Amino acid sequence: MKRFTLLLFISLFYNLWLFSQDQNDLSLFQLAQQYERAGEIEQAEKIYQKLYEKNPDYFEFYDSYRKILEYSKKYENATKIILKWLEKRPSDFNQIVNLAIIKFRLGEENLAREKIQEAIKIANNNINVYRVIAASLLEARYYDEALKIYYQARSIDKNAFIIEIAYILVFREKYEDAMLEYLKLLDNNNNNNNQFGYLQSLLINHINNKNFLDIAINVTKNKLSENRNNLSYYYLLSWLYNEQKNYKDSFEMYLEIERRKKSNGYEIFNFAENAYRDKSYDIAFKAYQYIIDNFKNSGVYLLARLGYARVSEELVNTLFNDSLDNNKLHTEIISQYSRIIKIYEDFLKEFPNNQYSSEVEYRIGDIFFKRFDDLDKASTYFNNVLKKYYLQNYSVNSLIKLAEIAFQKNNLNETYSKYNEILNHQNASNDQKEYAKFKVAELLYFEGKYDSSIKVLNEITSNLSSDYTNDALILINFIQNNQSNKLLTVFSEAEKNESQKKLPEALELFKSIVESGNSSLSEDAFFKIISIQRKLKLFTEALKTANKFINNYPESPLIDKMMFQCAQIYYKDLNDVKNALTYYEKILVEYPNSIYINEVRKIVREIKGDINF
Amino acid sequence: MKKILIILVLIYSQLLSQQKILIPMDLKQTDHLKAYGIAYFTLKNGMDVEWLLNYRGGSFLMDYNEKIAMECRLRGVLFEPISGAESAEIISLISKPDNNMDVVKLEKAPKIAVYVPPNFRPWDDAVTLALEYAEINYDKVWDTEVLQGKLKEYDWLHLHHEDFTGQYGKFYRDFNNTDWYIQQVNINEAEAKKNGFKKVSELKKAVARSIKSYIAEGGFMFAMCSATDTYDIALAAENTDICDRYYDGDPPDPDFQRKLEYSKCLAFENFTIDRDPFRYEYSDIDVPPNDMAQFANPDADYFTLFEFSAKYDPVPTMLTQCHVNILRGFLGQTSSFKKSLIKKSVIILAQGNGVEDVKYIHGNFGRGTFTFYGGHDPEDYQHFVYDQPTDLNLHKNSPGYRLILNNILFPAAKKKPQKT
């Protein structure tokens, strides 16, 4: 028993001693780590060395000491301890790789490569070993060496490390090789949409780089010529062309996809819709046309017909948007828009009463209203929308158009009625309701019902998020400033005529305000007269009006605005640069604080170029 | 009678030729920044400009010329046509010993070089923004041009947020996978290889030394943001390696701090390099440190320009010409400089809120000078990567940008004999 007790005590003391030793080492290790973090490398190194020498087989001590030796560029010492470690553990390939990296740093590249091969051999060509080795090389910024290791791994798996290799190649700006790597993702996954989507997500990081995009297209084209049956290449190439804004070639790819996939027009239709959304109308037109010509029995035929009609209208709009006032083009405009109406009407005949009919009828009505100024025919179509499709999307838009037509016809009661109908329409958006409210207020102003107008305008201004709040405030301000002026009724009547496109009548009324002598409204009337005279192409008259203003109101705060008008008439309407410049320079010299000064500076610079002595 | 008429015409034309254009630079000026462009335009066209230091905010005076007047109008610069007599009165006022004012004659449009990499975008850099806005021409130079000695062709060199330590701006932690960072690394590595350097940090050190020689031979160097402290760090670290393996592939010299040679620096001394490769900070020169910048309060961040004697210290006076004395602060990778780390020979031109916070400094080296201005963009308090460029049309009277433009005109000044 005594012996047992003695043994127990000895054992206890020994364990306590061992424990206290371990605790002491652990504390020292933590202290070394603290030194290292604080940048006191020498202190840390001393402790790590001490711990390592005491217990060279304990990995944490060994590894920390090795790392700090490497950090301190004490490569010889680091090599020694790695070799010592490897004596006992010759198959620890991680340490062999660490040794290789040291060799690289010492410039002993051949030896380093030998060591890496040794590590690979030890690990029995396991694919993950290549991954670990390459990662270590990458961390040490030996990109080309890492690349070699990834390539070497292909002796085990020919498709290994595609993304890793491609990434390094992009990093090294070897775009062609990188793209060839990426394409391997599609090589063995013919027509696999998931793989294509994955590749897209990888390429999206690079295609902002124009060089990369151009090379990617060429590489994909070459690949496609080698393997014409892989549909993924067509999708990829089409997408890359789209990114390059080359819709023509993109369309060619989709034609090929359609030929091969025989999707009954669906693939082409998707392409056409995307092109339409991207406002690439020419190519969208071709795509819709192709479906109409080739897939009459397809489920997308109806939608293709509608798309074809829409895009045809957009194409005509782009032709004439800037030249609607040009009489010479009038016949051509009529002919082109008549063709569009025919396309829409054919659609209605062939597909009566479907969910798209309201849009088509609305579009026809809009062409009659906007392009032909044929109010009656336009009304017929807009009323059709209301009658047949009251609860559909285009009914509120049709009501707005009908209100505008009623106003043009000076049928004010009807105009009020239509705007009020919008205010109560269950499908009208808030924005449409605010618009209708503003139009009612404007109408009341035109009719000289100023108090009622202000009341409605005040309602609009209470909604600060409305798009019409500013317009409402301006109109309130104008009415309140001029309400005591008897000529305000004439002015608002003239503005009504102007809005109804009765320009000669409006002109006479504005002139009567000017002729009645100085009033708060005279200056505004001058500007209105000039604006109408310019619309009527009475440019000389407009200049006379402007000069009359300049002579009559030399002290007016609007004199710079009038001079700017003169300059613009000379420059834009009469193409008389010399006289325009006189006015522009006058503004520069005499009105340096004018709100038009920046525009004037820009125009003068445009005319005169850089000044040199 | 004919003779009298000729004499009268001559007298009249003489009077006309004495007419002057005064470009006031006080609060009345409509576009302070473009006014510098007008001074540059005048010099470029072979006419002299007089810089009236401390007179109405540092105004410009030049002979009347209709083309200059028109150019002022086109650029929106306020000017006052004044008579010869009025101009003489102004000069007389300036000359009075009790007035802290002086006239400096500007004679030649300085030839300007901006040190930028090939993938540089003008909106990355406040100086190029200011130059473009003020319509002042400049050329771009980079490492190869500097090493080939091209700087000799220029009067003025600007460095912006370039990193002369070879650590690519220390953006590694957050941006190492982005296209622009990768491109930056590739471009710099290719440039190093082209010039026979193994590491980018070695290339940058050589470039820093070439720039130092350029200054010693009489060049003017103006640096902003991180080009200030990294430039001096690169000079100090000539014989050691401060870059971690993420930047140059091998660990730094563990003893680099001890091996720094401050005597080689232009402006700073006794600084400590930041060892953390992932921390967006180079050293303790920067105030406030970047990781504290989030706590900076833009509304309370101001710096004050010091006043110098115009007649005895014309150079610092030129550099501090402004229509206000207290300016809004702005941050950058290097926002301000720690006062205790600035060499005693360097002149402090502006100081921030704190005792240690110096914003703007100037010094001489050899026959040339250098000026360091902390912060990135005077009109964007905290400019981040991917931020939109500042539109100077909205900051025509920016005092912060004015300081930059003072530096551009400063090399145009005719050297006067020293009074002290």
Interface residues (C-beta under 8 A of the other chain):
Chain A: G39 I41 E42 E70 Y71 S72 K73 R105 E139 A140 R141 Y142 V170 F171 R172 E173 N205 H206 N208 N209 E585 L588 V589 P592 I597 N598 R601 V604 R605 I611 N612 F613
Chain B: T30 N45 G46 M47 N65 K67 M70 E71 R73 L74 R75 G76 L78 D179 I182 N186 R245 Y246 D248 G249 D250 P251 D253 P254 D255 Q257 R275
